[in-house]
Each structure stands twice: as structure tokens, then as C-alpha cells.
Amino acid sequence: MADTLDTRVPTVVVDDVHITYTVNGARTGKGSATSALNRIVSRRQPRGARQVHAVKGVSFAAYKGEAIGLIGSNGSGKSTLLKAIAGLLPPSKGRVHTQGQPSLLGVNAALMSDLTGERNVVLGGLAMGMTREQIRERYQGIVDFSGINEKGDFITLPMRTYSSGMGARLRFSIAAAKSHDVLLIDEALSTGDAKFQRRSKDRIMELREEAGTVFLVSHSNRSITETCDRAIWLEAGTLRMDGPAKDVVAAYEEFTGPAKSGKPRK
Amino acid sequence: MVSQTAAPPAPVDTASPDLLPVYAPGELAALAARHGLTVSGARPTLGAYIRQLWGRRHFITAFATAKLTAQYSQAKLGQIWQIMTPLLNATVYYFIFGVLMNTKHGVPDYVPFLVTGVFIWTFTASSITAGTRAISGNTGLVRALHFPRASLPIALAIQQLQQLLFSLGALFLILLVFGQYPRPSWLLAIPALTLQALFNTGISMVMARLAAKTPDIAQLTPFILRTWMYASGVMWSLDTLLTADRVPRLVLLALECNPAAVYIDLMRYALIDSFTGAQLPPHVWAIATAWALVCGIGGFVYFWKAEERYGRG
């Protein structure tokens, strides 16, 4: 591996990254209002607040053209690491170096359920950094892809009137409308009905070809082995294994036990 | 293989050692430097930050308008509430302060005086309240998408400005009903509101940063705002209430230089006939501009200084 390091172009370099959350409101009791005020004024770390060490010193380099699957049990720090790569959650120690701006696939947080689907397409596109012209060009494509209008004119209704499946489809369609240099996908494959899942998988393949590097977080071992050539296994915030997807997934399946393998968990 | 329940950092006992690459200290940083990679999530320079914000101007306005329309979309009367809410607000204040407490004593054109005060005060107060929630209320957005974070407090300040424009529609109706007709001095409302909007945006960016770090700020602001409101002469004339023989002249001057009072009085001066320049503190436009520039620019820089830390738990 070492001899090929220089010929390949790295897109994401994660260098000994630690991520710590401070959780307020998880106090174990005790601590009066005055002592809390005192802590705020003196800028000391609140004694009752808990520190959650989600990622503990992870290092790896990702190269152009790779599709990397992140696996590990619930709460092992996969999504947190993804957010750190996207630059959305600053690491408390260590650094993430990137080529360009990696983006998470997802616009859910930017959409407003009281607005029509139509306006949400525009709002979501703008939130992802698309220009108004780009949105105008791709608008029809987004609506067609989501299939929202297959059963009548739903795109002009507020999103709160959509079924959860319809909402998820529109959200995925908006998110997948933009191509990225480094694309980070968190469990995106599990939305919608079987027909839509097939369609979204094809779209992710397309995005993968357009993007330099793709990271995929999934609990479905099958989708990892199908879409990724390399896999990184995280357990309790530390890197457990990093190598060809087939080998890592096999070892992970061994670890979790045969009963759970292949069955996607949420 | 089954014995893998050991401590996580322990190397996995597979045949190939390739599966857990070990990097020498500094090796990865050197690799990144060799290929010109940049540190993810680092704070951009102030100039680059302003350029990024400008690039996101369409998002900022779309977000503001979306928030505004989403506000009343569940109500049966819909967007009519945009104009009904300020009108009802003014009615409540008139009932309490004009009729019950009779503070209108000595204030000519009390209704236009009161309504202007309430609307202009509401603009500042709600901008600040919105500012405290700009980051802390949008953590999901901050943790999911990449954009200059100042977009959020700015968008919310624009939403308040749009809301104010609806209120002004109501205000102009009230002014006409109470015999205040358009005259050239009404144009002074434009620079006054521009300065106030700049001031509000700056303060709400300061509040956004404070509340992002210490959410408790949001609990405190209503009390601070209420105290500030009563000290700003929203429903009474500070001039007639606090005469020089009761309060030292200096205290009165300090009260009159308070930014909320300055912006309220400027609007009254612009819109109401009987509110003369004599009721304004000396150098009122200079004070209004100074507040706007100091808070607007200061607030922006203060907000930018913590850019890379927003969204951290």
C-alpha cells in the first residue's frame, strides 16, 4: 500500500481526529442556579455536563475514485465522523484535510413542512448552494425523479400533507440533484418503496461516477459490498479495520454474529 | 475470530496486517500538504466570508420569505394575520396605556404616537428574540449543510424587516385615520429604518453567538427586553414624564440616547406633525448612525470570530 501512496491523489485526509460532545441537561443532579451562573461567567466547563467522546483518534486517507463504506454498530461514531469530514462538526483534536468542500447528501433540515413541495425544491436547492438558474434547469428533473406528481398534483401542496414515504422521496430527490467533489451519504438508500429504492440506488451510482470520492454510512452490509470498494469499520469511536470492502464486511459479520448479518438495522 | 470482544484498539487478529494501516506521526499531514488539501471546517478570512455570504444572498432572502409565509400558513385567515397581529397589538397597548392608565396626558396625537412606538419597538425586540434562536434553533441545519452561518441571523433579521413592512402598511392607515397626511418629512422614515435595521442585525448576530454557546440567554432576553421597552418611551413621552427637576439632566440624556428611543423618536419625528425636532436629543442622526455602524459591524465581526464553532454540541 505504501508504495502506491504517491501516485494516487488524496481527497480526504483524516489525521488523528477526536470528537467530543458536551451534553447539557444530562446532569446528575446537584448544582444550584448560582453555581451555574458562576460557571457561565467564569467560562469553566460545567461540572455536571457530560463529555461524550464519540470519535477517538481516527486516521486514514481517502483517494480520488474511491467509494468507502463506513460500518460499525449503532453509536460507534460513523455519522459523527462523516460530519467532521464535511466540516460541520469541528474536531476537538486532530485535523481533517479535504480537497474542495465535501457535502453531506441530505437537505431535510432546510425544508419547511408548511411550504409547498414546489417552494421546498427551490429552498433546498439554494440551501445546498445551487444558483437560481441551476434550480430552474433541474426543477422538472427533481419533481419527475421523486414521482410525487405520479398520483396527482401534489407538488403544489404543503409538505406536511405528504405521506412519510412521499416526503422522504422528495427530500432524496432534492438532495441528489447536485453533484459533489466529495459526497457523504448517511443511510440514504433506505427511503421510499422498492421501486424508488432501486431508482435511488442508480442515482447514487451516477453521483459516485461524478464525484471524486464517496463515503457511505449504512447498516446494510449488502449495500456496502455492492457500492463500495473499500470499507472502514469503526467500533466505539476507534478504527477497527480499514481495507477492501469484502474483507472488512466479512470480519464485521463475524463480529456481529450470523443472525444479524444481511438484515439492515435502523 | 470470536475472541474479538477485546478492547477496541487491539489489532484485529486477521491474517493480513494491511487491514489496519498504521501511519507515522506527521505522515498524513505531510500527504495532505503535498497535494494542497485544505483544513476542513476552518474559519475563512473576513473578506472571503463576506464573499461567501454574498454568494448565498438568494438563499438568505428565500429562507426569510419562507419563514414569513410558513408562520401563518396553518391559520384560516392566512396571511391576513401579518397585518392583523400588529393592529391588535396596538389596540391592546392603547387600551392599557391610553385608556386605563391615561399616559396620553400631555401627548398630542396619542394614537399615532403610541402605534409608531409599538411597531418600531417590536421591530428591534423581535429581531433580538429571533437572533437568540438563529443558531440554537437551527442546529439541524447547521450540522447538515455548509453555508456561512451569518446567513441565519441575517435571514431572520430580514424576516423581521418584511414583517415591519406589513406593520407599516397598517401604520399608514392609522395615521390617515387620525389626520396625519403624507408630507415630505415622511421620507426621513427610509434612512431611519435603514439605520435601525443595521443596528438590529448587528445585535441579533451578537445574541446568536451568545445563545449558541449558552442557551440560557434565550430565557433571559424577555426580561431584559421588557425593561428596555419601558425605558425607551414606547407608550409615553420620556420628555414630559421625566422633567429636569425630577431626574438629573444627564440621566434623561442617557435615556434619550438609548438606541431604541432614538429610532422610535426619529420615526415619530418623520411621521407625526406635532412631534417636533425640539423633542429629539441633540445630534440625533449622528447618534443613530453611530449605533447602527458600531453594532452592525461589531456584531458581524463578533459573530464571524466563532464561525467554525457553531453546531458543536
Boltz contact constraints between the chains, C-beta under 6 A:
constraints:
  - contact:
      token1: [A, 10]
      token2: [B, 31]
      max_distance: 6.0
  - contact:
      token1: [A, 10]
      token2: [B, 35]
      max_distance: 6.0
  - contact:
      token1: [A, 13]
      token2: [B, 28]
      max_distance: 6.0
  - contact:
      token1: [A, 13]
      token2: [B, 31]
      max_distance: 6.0
  - contact:
      token1: [A, 13]
      token2: [B, 32]
      max_distance: 6.0
  - contact:
      token1: [A, 13]
      token2: [B, 37]
      max_distance: 6.0
  - contact:
      token1: [A, 15]
      token2: [B, 28]
      max_distance: 6.0
  - contact:
      token1: [A, 15]
      token2: [B, 29]
      max_distance: 6.0
  - contact:
      token1: [A, 21]
      token2: [B, 313]
      max_distance: 6.0
  - contact:
      token1: [A, 22]
      token2: [B, 313]
      max_distance: 6.0
  - contact:
      token1: [A, 40]
      token2: [B, 214]
      max_distance: 6.0
  - contact:
      token1: [A, 59]
      token2: [B, 23]
      max_distance: 6.0
  - contact:
      token1: [A, 59]
      token2: [B, 28]
      max_distance: 6.0
  - contact:
      token1: [A, 87]
      token2: [B, 40]
      max_distance: 6.0
  - contact:
      token1: [A, 87]
      token2: [B, 41]
      max_distance: 6.0
  - contact:
      token1: [A, 88]
      token2: [B, 143]
      max_distance: 6.0
  - contact:
      token1: [A, 88]
      token2: [B, 311]
      max_distance: 6.0
  - contact:
      token1: [A, 90]
      token2: [B, 41]
      max_distance: 6.0
  - contact:
      token1: [A, 90]
      token2: [B, 308]
      max_distance: 6.0
  - contact:
      token1: [A, 90]
      token2: [B, 312]
      max_distance: 6.0
  - contact:
      token1: [A, 95]
      token2: [B, 39]
      max_distance: 6.0
  - contact:
      token1: [A, 96]
      token2: [B, 40]
      max_distance: 6.0
  - contact:
      token1: [A, 97]
      token2: [B, 32]
      max_distance: 6.0
  - contact:
      token1: [A, 97]
      token2: [B, 37]
      max_distance: 6.0
  - contact:
      token1: [A, 97]
      token2: [B, 39]
      max_distance: 6.0
  - contact:
      token1: [A, 98]
      token2: [B, 37]
      max_distance: 6.0
  - contact:
      token1: [A, 98]
      token2: [B, 40]
      max_distance: 6.0
  - contact:
      token1: [A, 99]
      token2: [B, 37]
      max_distance: 6.0
  - contact:
      token1: [A, 101]
      token2: [B, 146]
      max_distance: 6.0
  - contact:
      token1: [A, 104]
      token2: [B, 144]
      max_distance: 6.0
  - contact:
      token1: [A, 106]
      token2: [B, 144]
      max_distance: 6.0
  - contact:
      token1: [A, 109]
      token2: [B, 140]
      max_distance: 6.0
  - contact:
      token1: [A, 109]
      token2: [B, 141]
      max_distance: 6.0
  - contact:
      token1: [A, 109]
      token2: [B, 144]
      max_distance: 6.0
  - contact:
      token1: [A, 110]
      token2: [B, 141]
      max_distance: 6.0
  - contact:
      token1: [A, 112]
      token2: [B, 66]
      max_distance: 6.0
  - contact:
      token1: [A, 112]
      token2: [B, 70]
      max_distance: 6.0
  - contact:
      token1: [A, 114]
      token2: [B, 70]
      max_distance: 6.0
  - contact:
      token1: [A, 114]
      token2: [B, 73]
      max_distance: 6.0
  - contact:
      token1: [A, 115]
      token2: [B, 66]
      max_distance: 6.0
  - contact:
      token1: [A, 115]
      token2: [B, 70]
      max_distance: 6.0
  - contact:
      token1: [A, 123]
      token2: [B, 62]
      max_distance: 6.0
  - contact:
      token1: [A, 123]
      token2: [B, 66]
      max_distance: 6.0
  - contact:
      token1: [A, 126]
      token2: [B, 58]
      max_distance: 6.0
  - contact:
      token1: [A, 126]
      token2: [B, 59]
      max_distance: 6.0
  - contact:
      token1: [A, 126]
      token2: [B, 62]
      max_distance: 6.0
  - contact:
      token1: [A, 127]
      token2: [B, 59]
      max_distance: 6.0
  - contact:
      token1: [A, 127]
      token2: [B, 145]
      max_distance: 6.0
  - contact:
      token1: [A, 132]
      token2: [B, 58]
      max_distance: 6.0
  - contact:
      token1: [A, 235]
      token2: [B, 8]
      max_distance: 6.0
  - contact:
      token1: [A, 236]
      token2: [B, 8]
      max_distance: 6.0
  - contact:
      token1: [A, 238]
      token2: [B, 8]
      max_distance: 6.0
  - contact:
      token1: [A, 238]
      token2: [B, 9]
      max_distance: 6.0
  - contact:
      token1: [A, 241]
      token2: [B, 12]
      max_distance: 6.0
  - contact:
      token1: [A, 241]
      token2: [B, 19]
      max_distance: 6.0
  - contact:
      token1: [A, 241]
      token2: [B, 20]
      max_distance: 6.0
  - contact:
      token1: [A, 242]
      token2: [B, 21]
      max_distance: 6.0
  - contact:
      token1: [A, 243]
      token2: [B, 18]
      max_distance: 6.0
  - contact:
      token1: [A, 243]
      token2: [B, 19]
      max_distance: 6.0
  - contact:
      token1: [A, 254]
      token2: [B, 1]
      max_distance: 6.0
  - contact:
      token1: [A, 255]
      token2: [B, 4]
      max_distance: 6.0
